[in-house]
Amino acid sequence: MTPTLIFDIETIPDVAGLRRIYRLSAALTDADVLAWVTQQRRVATGSEFLQPHLNRVIAIGCALREGDAFRIWSLGEATDREEELIRRFYDGIDRYTPQLVSWNGSGFDLPVLNHRALIHGVAAAKFWDWGDDDREFRYNSYLNRYHTRHLDLMDVLASYQPRCNASLDSMARLAGFPGKLGMEGHEVHAAYLAGRHDDIRHYCETDVMNTYLLYLRFLQLRGTLSAGQYAAEVSFARERITASKEPHWQEFIAAWDSREIA
């Protein structure tokens, strides 16, 4: 069975990079730099959202379903540099050649990871295989939007129509799963500045779990899993996180129970 790797990233603005790009004075505080740049973005585009390459990766959450095992974790340590987290992600792809699953991974996570990997000089040979080394990758690579080796669930369910995109939180809650816990994406930067690095990693992990549960539902939708197989897979994953004594997983299970009752 091909290993399945579900992933999600958390980012903050790359303020040091913004200083270099715009040649801003060292006398400006980080807050001043970010305020100026977001104002420029708002005027130019109507949105303060920074382009992928201007976001610094601070957490990568993963779930791996392989053989008889399922585990979910954050790559590296909270104190690791960005390039180390990114290197670990692409090394995992080199090692397992997994089925990748994400929610908006094509629209945000992978563009961020690819740009930042280039900036740091991180190698990602298997991810960037167009079929030169492996003939199968000519017809199913990680790079083509319409190939399945990377499955962006949000993109696929919307039939590749951006106006039909749904949020992970909404779909998880509608399907009876917990949805986002602990914080929202726009709160990550403030949490990082407050030193809540573990909280960010835990938040990322719960997003990964929501994505995995929706992926299992998607496999049932496609007929890849029967109703019985789907129930067994969900139960298996639930048992693994229930066994953890970490507070964020206990909160996740409690929220899951409340959704099922409702």
Secondary structure, DSSP 8 states (H G I E B T S, - for coil): ---EEEEEEEEEE-HHHHHHHHT--TTS-HHHHHHHHHHHHHHHHS-----GGGEEEEEEEEEEEETTEEEEEESS-TT--HHHHHHHHHHHHHHH--EEEESSIIIIIHHHHHHHHHHHT---TTTT-SSSS-GGGGTS-SS-TT-SSEEEHHHHHTTT-GGG---HHHHHHHTTS----S--GGGHHHHHHTT-HHHHHHHHHHHHHHHHHHHHHHHHHHTSS-HHHHHHHHHHHHHHHHT---HHHHHHHHHHHHHHH-
